[in-house]
Every structure is written in structure tokens, then in C-alpha cells.
């Protein structure tokens, strides 16, 4: 394999500008082997992590449900043996929190995964991008919906899940809210005293 390198200042670099998304990106010759390789690696890197995460989430849900069924079947054993330890309860709570977080990730990343499947189909179709993404929704909004709205929605939901599932995080937020409100009350009291003087 011989790689020819030339200074960046004297080499021509082909790039594409996407007016609908408003960004430039370097590109290979359209429909060349390098272009198809780029499209495949791009889709594998950005769209296909969804698959192992989805499988992990599904298997975790199955295992947690199976453990709960096994625990319910232990009712015939003595009460001392049936009681769950505090450590076991904490681990189960943490596992359920991770499952909830992963489920949220999976739900919000389904459009990203579908978008990259469609993108791969386009890469091997031999058609122009505008011909394959032939509707206004596909051409102008699909990438923004999948890459901006869905990922921002997932990121915005995470603190809500933390607040719901993690008691220490919930108490920290409550303490923080109390600290902020007491600071604003103190500043209001000081302004009132200064105005009275």
C-alpha cells in the first residue's frame, strides 16, 4: 500500500456543501469505492451501535423479569431465607435504573438507526441524493429530526430519569433548590433593609 502525501496548501480537496443542514464535509468521488467505504463506515460508526445496546437492554429486561419470577417462587422457603438483603435491593434498583436509561436511549435512537439504514440503501443505489431523499420530509428534515431533536430529547430526559430513580440525586436537587431560594430570599431581605435605611 503506497500512500502519497502532499502539503495541504498545494493539494485540492473535494468537499460538499449541504444547504439544508448548513455544513461542509470532505467527500470522495461520488459512487467510487472510497465513497462507498466512507458511507459504510459512517453508518456502522454512528447508526449501528443501536443494535448491541438494544440487544443488551432486551436481555437485561428478560433476566430481571426471570429473577423476579424466581423470587416469587421462593415463598415456600422460610421467611429468613426469602428476605432480600439491602445490597441485593440496591443492585436491583441500580439495574432497573440502567434498564430505564437504556430503554430511553433505544426509543430516541430508533429514528437514527432507521435513517442510517435508509442512508446505506441510498449509498448502494447509485442514485443522486436528492432523487433518493425525494420528499421534503426526507430531504430537509430527516437528519435534523434524527440527529438533533431525538438526541436532544434523550439528553433532556436523562436528568428526569435520574430524579425519578436515584434518591441521592433527588435530594441533591431539592437541597440545591432550597439553597437557591434561600439565597434569593436573603438578597430580597437585604435590598428591603437598604431601601428602609
C-alpha positions, 0 to 999 in steps of 0.5 A: 500500500503506497500512500502519497502525501502532499502539503495541504496548501498545494493539494485540492480537496473535494468537499460538499456543501449541504444547504439544508443542514448548513455544513461542509464535509470532505467527500470522495468521488461520488459512487467510487469505492472510497465513497462507498467505504466512507458511507459504510463506515459512517453508518456502522460508526454512528447508526449501528451501535443501536443494535448491541445496546438494544440487544443488551437492554432486551436481555437485561429486561428478560433476566430481571423479569426471570429473577423476579419470577424466581423470587416469587417462587421462593415463598415456600422457603422460610421467611429468613431465607426469602428476605432480600438483603439491602445490597441485593435491593440496591443492585436491583434498583441500580439495574432497573435504573440502567434498564430505564436509561437504556430503554430511553436511549433505544426509543430516541435512537430508533429514528437514527438507526432507521435513517442510517439504514435508509442512508446505506440503501441510498449509498448502494443505489447509485442514485443522486441524493436528492432523487433518493431523499425525494420528499421534503420530509426526507430531504430537509428534515430527516437528519435534523429530526434524527440527529438533533431533536431525538438526541436532544430529547434523550439528553433532556430526559436523562436528568428526569430519569435520574430524579425519578430513580436515584434518591441521592440525586433527588435530594441533591436537587431539592437541597440545591433548590432550597439553597437557591431560594434561600439565597434569593430570599436573603438578597430580597431581605437585604435590598428591603433593609437598604431601601428602609435605611 
